[in-house]
Amino acid sequence: MAPKQHIEQPAPAPTSSNEAESKSLVNSDAAEDNAQPKIHKKPSVWKLVTKLFAWELLAVFLSTALLAAIIGILASYNHQPQPIWDYTSLNSVISWLSTISKGCVLFAISESLGQLKWLWFTQKSRPMSHLRTFDAASRGVTGSAELIWNLRAKHFAATGSLAVILALAFDPFTQNLIQYYSKLTPDASQTATVSNSTGYDVIGSQYALGGESYVDPTLKANVYNSLFNSDTTKPWSIPNYTCSTGNCTWDPISSLGMQAICSNVTNYLNFDCYTITNSSWAGDQNCTITIQYNSTTSDISTYYVENSPMAIPIAIGRAQLSIIQDDTAFSHMHIIAPAQSVENISKYTNTTQWQAMECVLQPIVRRVRPYVTQGVYHEETLSVWTDGSIDKNSSAYVLRPTWGPEMGIAHNTTFKLSSTAALAMDEFFHGFFAGTVQTSLQSISFIRTEYFEYASADFMQAITVSNITGCTATGAERFRCAMENGAAAISKTFRDSASSSSGTDGNATTAGQAMSNVTYVVVHWQWIALPALVWLLGIVTLVGTMMKSRRAVVPMWKNDVMPLLFVYEGGQNVQPPADGELENNQRVKLYNSEGRIMLGE
């Protein structure tokens, strides 16, 4: 049998490199036209949608809309109360929106990376392993990282791969956008009230036919509490209030009150000493201490025997003279006492330090801003009005502040302390704050000096050896503490008192705002940076892929696996990979051959 002869086909005419490149980069539609030149098929809708990247553009548009929705929702609730919705929450809504937004942009990136795979093989012969690398990059993080490494981040596909990697933190970053904090907010369903008073005319029972009366028992109890109760919260100074939530605020209010004015008058002490001649203390000095002002001597006096514990070291009582020039409704009171506690004095000498104090209580109008924090009442004093006088018609002590509504009262409001109440209080003051302390070799005695049936002996014990709430002073300065506590207790009594019989003065209840803890939303906008970056990289990847595909006239195969079944054409020097492994030296290129798009060497 004769051997077959090999007939060589004529070689194709050489072409320029540009013409060769142009012929090799022909899209799939052109290939179909070349295969069947006489049949003109109208492109299907699906091919048209694929060719125009319609699904990818729609995905990017949806991702953009969802990202804008996230920003809009968060902006509307930033520093606003946390919304309470049925069946969902703000975090859940943001999580769903971010997940869908990320999925949409990743879909566009994946399709873009799939299309860039074909662009990569149209430029020149490449290692066949890059086909697998591009395919893996369009499907996940590890493939994207491998693609960036293999291409040394020098190819446009690295942009999409970077976006895929960064998208891992897309959801955590959007979740960190939302933070919460508690804020006190007015709650109209809760109650906040505090007592307030413009007048006081309450008295106790009468003790004399002339009309004199004991002081109001409530006032007396509050004053006693201020001196004998060691509770550091000072309940005797807190007006009646209601705060159902434990946190309440009020606008400034003005109320009738009382203040203590005290001044150290030690410089006016006068010592009158003589030598004892006819007793066991013969030869020692007996010194009487008084307060002298403008040649007038006060009735309050103390004495001591030198070098002995025998003394009346403390005396308190109504002053017959006043050094503090204040026009007030009440009598002045003096105290003379050693500078140190009498318990620490074993004997008195000419070197013993002495003090004197003059105090007076004065009706005032106090403008305050009350508030309750965590169930604890507080008041901030804003202003004090002290200019008062005796009304000629009613004999009441009146104060007429020039304040207006901005200070918590109406214009021309008159604050009044009735004459009967003022008289009863004055008798109470100089009956209660009156007494002496007597020391001897073995004991300390507390003696009242007024006939009124008030606890003045108990007060002398408190001012001498007991604790006075909030007071760390010694000597005569302790009287200042006692008077200030008493004034605070009287102010509470004024504010809590029942309406007067005249119906024109008395207390009122001022409403405030009860505050409830409400959870507020705060947006930390810096966490939007990564989702926005992923979105931006996705758009850049898609737009770049579209532009490159149109210029190169590459088939719009993207991630379609069907072309991979037909595009490989083994050349004379190309051997199929063994065991599915692609060798690094096996290089291929996407080219056009007689109307067919194929991979070959």
MARMIKOL-153132 format. One record per residue (C-alpha): x, y, z; residue in three letters; residue number from 1. Coordinates in steps of 0.1 Angstrom, whole numbers, plus 2048, in hexadecimal, padded with zeros to 3 digits. Example, Ala and Ser with C-alpha at 12.3 -4.5 7.8 and 13.67 -1.06 7.14 Angstrom:
2
xx|yy|zz|residu|num
87B|7D3|84E|Ala|1
889|7F5|847|Ser|2
//
This chain:
601
xx|yy|zz|residu|num
800|800|800|Met|1
80E|821|7F6|Ala|2
816|839|813|Pro|3
801|857|817|Lys|4
811|877|80B|Gln|5
811|896|822|His|6
803|8B3|80F|Ile|7
80D|8D5|81E|Glu|8
7F4|8F0|81F|Gln|9
7FF|912|814|Pro|10
809|928|830|Ala|11
7F2|946|837|Pro|12
7FE|967|82B|Ala|13
810|97B|846|Pro|14
7FE|997|856|Thr|15
809|9B4|86B|Ser|16
808|9B0|891|Ser|17
7EB|9C9|894|Asn|18
7D6|9B5|87B|Glu|19
7DE|995|88E|Ala|20
7D3|9A4|8AF|Glu|21
7B3|9B1|89F|Ser|22
7AB|98F|891|Lys|23
7B2|97D|8B2|Ser|24
79B|994|8C7|Leu|25
77A|98C|8B8|Val|26
75B|988|8CE|Asn|27
745|969|8CF|Ser|28
72A|97A|8BB|Asp|29
743|980|89F|Ala|30
74E|95C|8A1|Ala|31
72B|950|89D|Glu|32
726|967|87F|Asp|33
746|959|86F|Asn|34
73B|936|875|Ala|35
71A|93C|864|Gln|36
71F|95A|84E|Pro|37
6FE|957|83B|Lys|38
6E8|955|859|Ile|39
6E2|977|86B|His|40
6D6|96F|88F|Lys|41
6C7|98A|8A4|Lys|42
6DA|98B|8C6|Pro|43
6C5|97B|8E2|Ser|44
6BA|991|8FF|Val|45
6D0|97D|917|Trp|46
6EF|983|901|Lys|47
6E6|9A8|8FF|Leu|48
6E2|9AA|925|Val|49
703|998|92A|Thr|50
715|9AD|910|Lys|51
70A|9CD|920|Leu|52
712|9C2|944|Phe|53
6EE|9C9|94D|Ala|54
6ED|9B1|96B|Trp|55
70D|9BE|979|Glu|56
702|9E2|975|Leu|57
6E1|9DA|985|Leu|58
6F4|9C9|9A2|Ala|59
70B|9E8|9A7|Val|60
6ED|9FF|9A5|Phe|61
6DB|9EA|9C0|Leu|62
6FA|9E9|9D5|Ser|63
6FD|A0F|9D3|Thr|64
6D8|A13|9DC|Ala|65
6DB|9FC|9FA|Leu|66
6FB|A0E|A06|Leu|67
6E9|A2F|A02|Ala|68
6CC|A21|A15|Ala|69
6E3|A16|A32|Ile|70
6F2|A39|A33|Ile|71
6CF|A49|A32|Gly|72
6C0|A33|A4D|Ile|73
6DE|A38|A64|Leu|74
6DE|A5E|A5E|Ala|75
6BA|A60|A67|Ser|76
6BF|A4D|A88|Tyr|77
6E0|A5C|A91|Asn|78
6DD|A6A|AB5|His|79
6B8|A60|AB5|Gln|80
6A6|A47|ACB|Pro|81
6AB|A23|AC1|Gln|82
68E|A19|AAB|Pro|83
677|9FE|AB8|Ile|84
669|9E9|A9B|Trp|85
655|9CA|A9B|Asp|86
668|9AA|A91|Tyr|87
689|9BC|A89|Thr|88
6A2|9D5|A95|Ser|89
6B8|9F0|A87|Leu|90
6D7|9D9|A88|Asn|91
6C4|9BE|A76|Ser|92
6B9|9D6|A5A|Val|93
6DC|9E4|A55|Ile|94
6EA|9C0|A55|Ser|95
6D2|9B5|A3A|Trp|96
6D8|9D4|A25|Leu|97
6FD|9D1|A28|Ser|98
6FD|9AC|A20|Thr|99
6E9|9B1|A00|Ile|100
6FD|9CF|9F6|Ser|101
71D|9BB|9FA|Lys|102
70F|99E|9E7|Gly|103
705|9B4|9CA|Cys|104
727|9C5|9C7|Val|105
739|9A4|9CA|Leu|106
724|996|9AE|Phe|107
72F|9B2|997|Ala|108
753|9AE|9A2|Ile|109
752|988|99C|Ser|110
744|98C|979|Glu|111
75D|9A7|972|Ser|112
77A|990|97D|Leu|113
76C|974|968|Gly|114
76C|98B|949|Gln|115
78F|998|951|Leu|116
79A|974|94F|Lys|117
793|973|92A|Trp|118
7A3|996|925|Leu|119
7C2|989|936|Trp|120
7C6|96D|91C|Phe|121
7C0|983|8FE|Thr|122
7DE|999|903|Gln|123
7F9|97E|900|Lys|124
801|95A|908|Ser|125
7FD|954|92D|Arg|126
802|937|945|Pro|127
7E4|921|945|Met|128
7E4|921|96B|Ser|129
7D8|945|96A|His|130
7B7|939|95D|Leu|131
7B2|926|97D|Arg|132
7BE|944|992|Thr|133
7A6|95C|981|Phe|134
78A|944|985|Asp|135
792|93F|9AB|Ala|136
794|965|9AF|Ala|137
771|96A|9A3|Ser|138
765|952|9BD|Arg|139
775|95B|9DE|Gly|140
78F|96B|9F4|Val|141
7AB|951|9F1|Thr|142
7A9|952|9CB|Gly|143
7A9|978|9CB|Ser|144
7C8|979|9E2|Ala|145
7D9|960|9CB|Glu|146
7D1|975|9AC|Leu|147
7E0|994|9BC|Ile|148
7FF|981|9C5|Trp|149
804|971|9A3|Asn|150
7FE|991|990|Leu|151
812|9A5|9A9|Arg|152
7F4|9BD|9AC|Ala|153
7FE|9CC|98A|Lys|154
7DF|9C2|977|His|155
7BD|9D3|978|Phe|156
7AE|9B3|986|Ala|157
7C0|9BA|9A7|Ala|158
7A6|9D5|9AE|Thr|159
789|9BD|9AE|Gly|160
79D|9A3|9C1|Ser|161
7A5|9BD|9DC|Leu|162
780|9C5|9DF|Ala|163
778|9A0|9E4|Val|164
791|99E|A00|Ile|165
785|9BE|A11|Leu|166
761|9B3|A0E|Ala|167
769|99A|A2B|Leu|168
766|9B7|A43|Ala|169
747|9C7|A32|Phe|170
72D|9BA|A4B|Asp|171
742|9C0|A6B|Pro|172
749|9E4|A60|Phe|173
725|9EB|A59|Thr|174
71B|9DC|A7B|Gln|175
735|9F3|A8C|Asn|176
724|A11|A7D|Leu|177
709|A0E|A97|Ile|178
710|A15|ABC|Gln|179
6F8|A1D|AD8|Tyr|180
6F8|A33|AF7|Tyr|181
6DF|A3B|B12|Ser|182
6D0|A5E|B15|Lys|183
6B7|A6D|B2C|Leu|184
698|A78|B19|Thr|185
678|A8A|B25|Pro|186
65D|A71|B2B|Asp|187
63A|A80|B2A|Ala|188
62B|A61|B3A|Ser|189
63E|A65|B5A|Gln|190
63B|A7E|B77|Thr|191
653|A9A|B84|Ala|192
647|AB3|B9E|Thr|193
659|AC8|BB9|Val|194
64A|ADE|BD4|Ser|195
64E|B04|BD1|Asn|196
642|B20|BE7|Ser|197
63C|B46|BE5|Thr|198
62F|B4A|C09|Gly|199
62F|B3B|C2C|Tyr|200
617|B42|C48|Asp|201
615|B21|C5B|Val|202
617|B21|C81|Ile|203
612|B08|C9D|Gly|204
5FB|B0A|CBB|Ser|205
5F9|B29|CD1|Gln|206
60B|B2A|CF2|Tyr|207
5FF|B4D|CFF|Ala|208
5E0|B61|CFF|Leu|209
5F1|B7D|CED|Gly|210
5F1|B68|CCD|Gly|211
615|B5B|CCE|Glu|212
618|B39|CBF|Ser|213
630|B1C|CBE|Tyr|214
642|B17|C9E|Val|215
633|B00|C84|Asp|216
63B|ADC|C8F|Pro|217
647|AD2|C6C|Thr|218
660|AEE|C6C|Leu|219
66C|AE5|C8F|Lys|220
670|AC0|C85|Ala|221
683|ACA|C66|Asn|222
69B|AE0|C79|Val|223
6A0|AC6|C94|Tyr|224
6A8|AAD|C78|Asn|225
6C1|AC4|C69|Ser|226
6D5|AC4|C8A|Leu|227
6CE|AA2|C9A|Phe|228
6CD|A8C|C7A|Asn|229
6EF|A82|C6D|Ser|230
6E2|A76|C4B|Asp|231
6FA|A84|C32|Thr|232
6DF|A86|C17|Thr|233
6CE|AA2|C2B|Lys|234
6AA|A97|C26|Pro|235
69F|AB4|C3B|Trp|236
6AB|ACC|C20|Ser|237
69A|ABB|C02|Ile|238
678|AC8|BF8|Pro|239
65C|AB0|BEF|Asn|240
65F|AA4|BCC|Tyr|241
653|A88|BB5|Thr|242
669|A79|B9A|Cys|243
65B|A58|B8E|Ser|244
679|A4F|B78|Thr|245
694|A59|B90|Gly|246
6A2|A73|B77|Asn|247
68F|A94|B74|Cys|248
696|AB8|B6B|Thr|249
684|AD8|B72|Trp|250
686|AFB|B64|Asp|251
693|B15|B7C|Pro|252
67A|B1D|B98|Ile|253
67A|B38|BB3|Ser|254
66E|B31|BD6|Ser|255
66D|B41|BF9|Leu|256
68A|B34|C0E|Gly|257
6A1|B3C|C2A|Met|258
6C7|B42|C2D|Gln|259
6DF|B45|C4A|Ala|260
6F6|B63|C4B|Ile|261
713|B5E|C63|Cys|262
731|B72|C6A|Ser|263
750|B6C|C80|Asn|264
750|B88|C9A|Val|265
76E|B7B|CAF|Thr|266
77E|B9D|CAC|Asn|267
762|BAB|CC1|Tyr|268
769|B94|CDF|Leu|269
76F|BA6|D00|Asn|270
782|B94|D1D|Phe|271
77B|BA1|D40|Asp|272
792|B8E|D59|Cys|273
797|B91|D7F|Tyr|274
7AB|B7E|D99|Thr|275
797|B66|DAF|Ile|276
79F|B6D|DD4|Thr|277
786|B5A|DEA|Asn|278
783|B36|DDD|Ser|279
798|B17|DD6|Ser|280
7A0|B28|DB5|Trp|281
7B0|B46|DC6|Ala|282
7CB|B56|DB2|Gly|283
7BD|B4A|D91|Asp|284
7AC|B5F|D76|Gln|285
787|B5F|D71|Asn|286
780|B6C|D4E|Cys|287
75E|B76|D3F|Thr|288
75C|B78|D19|Ile|289
742|B8D|D08|Thr|290
73C|B9D|CE6|Ile|291
73F|BC3|CE6|Gln|292
736|BD9|CC8|Tyr|293
734|BFF|CC8|Asn|294
736|C00|CEE|Ser|295
719|BE8|CF1|Thr|296
71E|BC6|D01|Thr|297
70B|BA8|CF7|Ser|298
6F7|B94|D11|Asp|299
708|B75|D05|Ile|300
727|B6D|D1A|Ser|301
73D|B50|D25|Thr|302
757|B4C|D40|Tyr|303
773|B36|D4B|Tyr|304
78A|B32|D68|Val|305
7AE|B32|D5E|Glu|306
7C2|B12|D62|Asn|307
7A2|AFE|D69|Ser|308
786|AEC|D56|Pro|309
76C|B01|D67|Met|310
75B|B16|D4C|Ala|311
73C|B1E|D38|Ile|312
74F|B1D|D18|Pro|313
732|B1E|D00|Ile|314
714|B36|D00|Ala|315
6FA|B3B|CE5|Ile|316
6DD|B53|CE5|Gly|317
6CA|B70|CD6|Arg|318
6E0|B8E|CD1|Ala|319
6D7|BB0|CDF|Gln|320
6ED|BC0|CC5|Leu|321
6F4|BB8|CA2|Ser|322
715|BBC|C90|Ile|323
708|BAF|C6F|Ile|324
6F3|BCB|C61|Gln|325
6D7|BB8|C4F|Asp|326
6B3|BC2|C4E|Asp|327
6A2|BA1|C56|Thr|328
683|B94|C67|Ala|329
696|B80|C81|Phe|330
6AC|B87|C9F|Ser|331
6D2|B84|C9E|His|332
6E3|B68|CB2|Met|333
705|B66|CC1|His|334
71C|B4A|CCC|Ile|335
73C|B4B|CE0|Ile|336
751|B2B|CE1|Ala|337
775|B1E|CE3|Pro|338
786|B19|CC2|Ala|339
78A|AF4|CC9|Gln|340
772|ADA|CD6|Ser|341
76C|ADD|CFC|Val|342
771|AB7|CFE|Glu|343
796|ABE|CF6|Asn|344
79B|AD9|D10|Ile|345
7A7|ACC|D32|Ser|346
7AB|AF0|D40|Lys|347
7A7|B13|D34|Tyr|348
7C3|B2C|D33|Thr|349
7CA|B4F|D26|Asn|350
7D7|B3E|D06|Thr|351
7B6|B2D|CFE|Thr|352
7A9|B38|CDD|Gln|353
785|B45|CDB|Trp|354
76D|B4C|CBF|Gln|355
74C|B5F|CBB|Ala|356
732|B5D|C9F|Met|357
713|B71|C97|Glu|358
6F8|B61|C82|Cys|359
6D6|B6B|C76|Val|360
6BC|B5A|C60|Leu|361
6AF|B6E|C42|Gln|362
691|B66|C2C|Pro|363
69B|B65|C07|Ile|364
68E|B5C|BE5|Val|365
6A4|B41|BD6|Arg|366
6A4|B39|BB1|Arg|367
6AE|B15|BAC|Val|368
6B0|AFA|B90|Arg|369
6A5|AD9|BA0|Pro|370
6AE|AB8|B90|Tyr|371
6AE|A93|B9B|Val|372
6C9|A7B|B90|Thr|373
6C6|A56|B97|Gln|374
6AD|A5D|BB2|Gly|375
6C2|A78|BC4|Val|376
6B4|A9B|BC6|Tyr|377
6CB|AB9|BBE|His|378
6C6|ADE|BBC|Glu|379
6DC|AF7|BAA|Glu|380
6D8|B1A|BB9|Thr|381
6D7|B34|B9D|Leu|382
6CF|B54|BB0|Ser|383
6C5|B61|BD2|Val|384
6AF|B7F|BD9|Trp|385
6B5|B8E|BFC|Thr|386
6A5|BB0|BFA|Asp|387
686|BAE|C11|Gly|388
673|BC4|C29|Ser|389
656|BC5|C41|Ile|390
635|BCD|C30|Asp|391
625|BEA|C43|Lys|392
601|BDE|C3D|Asn|393
605|BB9|C45|Ser|394
625|BB9|C5A|Ser|395
630|B9C|C44|Ala|396
654|B99|C38|Tyr|397
651|B9D|C12|Val|398
66A|B99|BF5|Leu|399
663|BA5|BD2|Arg|400
67E|B99|BBA|Pro|401
681|BAC|B9A|Thr|402
683|B8B|B88|Trp|403
66C|B80|B6C|Gly|404
662|B5F|B5B|Pro|405
686|B59|B51|Glu|406
68D|B54|B76|Met|407
671|B3D|B7C|Gly|408
656|B55|B89|Ile|409
63D|B6D|B7B|Ala|410
644|B92|B7B|His|411
63D|BA5|B9C|Asn|412
63A|B85|BB0|Thr|413
63A|B8B|BD6|Thr|414
649|B73|BEE|Phe|415
63C|B76|C11|Lys|416
643|B69|C34|Leu|417
626|B72|C4B|Ser|418
62B|B85|C6B|Ser|419
61C|B69|C81|Thr|420
632|B4F|C72|Ala|421
651|B65|C74|Ala|422
64A|B6D|C99|Leu|423
645|B48|CA1|Ala|424
666|B3F|C8F|Met|425
679|B5B|CA0|Asp|426
66E|B4F|CC2|Glu|427
678|B2C|CB8|Phe|428
69A|B36|CAD|Phe|429
6A5|B49|CCC|His|430
694|B2E|CE1|Gly|431
6A5|B11|CD0|Phe|432
6C6|B21|CC8|Phe|433
6CC|B2B|CEC|Ala|434
6E0|B1B|D08|Gly|435
701|B16|D18|Thr|436
71A|AFB|D1E|Val|437
729|AF7|D40|Gln|438
749|AE3|D47|Thr|439
757|AD8|D68|Ser|440
771|ABF|D75|Leu|441
75C|AA1|D6C|Gln|442
740|AAA|D54|Ser|443
731|ABF|D38|Ile|444
70E|ACD|D3D|Ser|445
6F7|ADB|D22|Phe|446
6E0|AF5|D2F|Ile|447
6C3|B07|D1E|Arg|448
6BF|B2C|D26|Thr|449
69C|B34|D18|Glu|450
67A|B2A|D26|Tyr|451
66D|B1E|D04|Phe|452
667|AF8|D03|Glu|453
67E|AF2|CE6|Tyr|454
69B|AD9|CE6|Ala|455
6B6|AF4|CEC|Ser|456
6C9|ADD|D04|Ala|457
6CB|AC3|CE9|Asp|458
6D7|ADD|CD1|Phe|459
6F2|AE8|CE9|Met|460
6FE|AC4|CEA|Gln|461
6FD|AC1|CC4|Ala|462
711|AE1|CC0|Ile|463
72A|AD6|CDA|Thr|464
731|AB1|CD6|Val|465
71B|AA2|CBB|Ser|466
71E|AA0|C95|Asn|467
70D|ABA|C80|Ile|468
706|AAE|C5D|Thr|469
71F|ABB|C44|Gly|470
733|ACE|C5E|Cys|471
758|ACA|C66|Thr|472
75D|AEB|C78|Ala|473
766|AF0|C9C|Thr|474
75D|B0A|CB6|Gly|475
746|B26|CAD|Ala|476
747|B1D|C88|Glu|477
731|AFF|C90|Arg|478
715|B18|C97|Phe|479
717|B23|C73|Arg|480
712|AFE|C68|Cys|481
6F4|AFB|C7F|Ala|482
6E4|B1B|C72|Met|483
6EA|B12|C4D|Glu|484
6DA|AF0|C52|Asn|485
6BD|AFF|C65|Gly|486
6B8|B18|C48|Ala|487
6B7|AFC|C2F|Ala|488
69E|AE9|C44|Ala|489
688|B09|C46|Ile|490
68A|B0E|C20|Ser|491
67D|AEA|C1C|Lys|492
661|AF2|C34|Thr|493
657|B11|C20|Phe|494
656|AFE|BFF|Arg|495
643|AE0|C0E|Asp|496
62A|AF4|C22|Ser|497
604|AF2|C1A|Ala|498
5F3|B0F|C0A|Ser|499
5EC|B2C|C21|Ser|500
5C9|B33|C2F|Ser|501
5C8|B53|C1B|Ser|502
5CB|B40|BFB|Gly|503
5E2|B5A|BEC|Thr|504
603|B4C|BF9|Asp|505
610|B2A|BFD|Gly|506
620|B0D|BEA|Asn|507
61C|B00|BC7|Ala|508
627|AE2|BB5|Thr|509
63E|AE8|B97|Thr|510
63E|ACE|B7C|Ala|511
65E|AC3|B6B|Gly|512
669|AA9|B52|Gln|513
66E|A85|B5C|Ala|514
68A|A77|B49|Met|515
68C|A53|B3E|Ser|516
6AB|A40|B31|Asn|517
6A7|A3C|B0C|Val|518
6C0|A29|AF5|Thr|519
6CD|A40|ADA|Tyr|520
6DF|A37|ABA|Val|521
700|A46|AB1|Val|522
710|A3F|A8F|Val|523
736|A3C|A8D|His|524
73A|A46|A69|Trp|525
75E|A3C|A66|Gln|526
753|A18|A62|Trp|527
742|A1F|A41|Ile|528
764|A23|A31|Ala|529
76A|9FF|A29|Leu|530
747|9F7|A1A|Pro|531
74B|A17|A06|Ala|532
76D|A0C|9FA|Leu|533
761|9E9|9F0|Val|534
744|9FA|9DD|Trp|535
75C|A12|9CC|Leu|536
774|9F6|9C2|Leu|537
757|9E2|9B4|Gly|538
74C|9FF|99E|Ile|539
76F|A06|992|Val|540
773|9E1|98A|Thr|541
753|9DE|977|Leu|542
757|9FE|963|Val|543
77B|9F6|95B|Gly|544
771|9D3|950|Thr|545
756|9E0|939|Met|546
76D|9F9|929|Met|547
789|9E0|924|Lys|548
771|9C6|915|Ser|549
763|9DE|8FC|Arg|550
786|9E9|8F0|Arg|551
793|9C5|8ED|Ala|552
773|9B7|8DD|Val|553
774|999|8F4|Val|554
757|980|8F7|Pro|555
741|988|916|Met|556
746|966|925|Trp|557
74D|973|949|Lys|558
74A|955|961|Asn|559
737|93F|949|Asp|560
746|91C|94A|Val|561
739|910|929|Met|562
754|922|914|Pro|563
76F|90F|927|Leu|564
762|8EE|918|Leu|565
769|8F9|8F4|Phe|566
783|914|8F4|Val|567
7A1|8FE|8FA|Tyr|568
7B3|8F3|8DA|Glu|569
7D2|8DE|8DF|Gly|570
7EE|8E8|8C8|Gly|571
80B|8D2|8BB|Gln|572
820|8DC|8D9|Asn|573
804|8DD|8F3|Val|574
7FE|8BD|907|Gln|575
7E0|8B8|91D|Pro|576
7E8|8BC|942|Pro|577
7EF|89D|955|Ala|578
7D8|895|973|Asp|579
7C7|8B7|96F|Gly|580
7E6|8CA|979|Glu|581
7F0|8E9|965|Leu|582
814|8EE|960|Glu|583
822|911|963|Asn|584
834|90E|942|Asn|585
814|906|930|Gln|586
809|927|91F|Arg|587
7EA|92F|90B|Val|588
7D9|94C|8FB|Lys|589
7B5|954|8F1|Leu|590
7B4|958|8CC|Tyr|591
79C|956|8AE|Asn|592
7A1|93A|895|Ser|593
78A|938|878|Glu|594
76D|948|88B|Gly|595
773|933|8AA|Arg|596
780|942|8CB|Ile|597
798|92A|8DC|Met|598
7B4|927|8F4|Leu|599
7D4|91B|8E4|Gly|600
7F9|91F|8E5|Glu|601
//
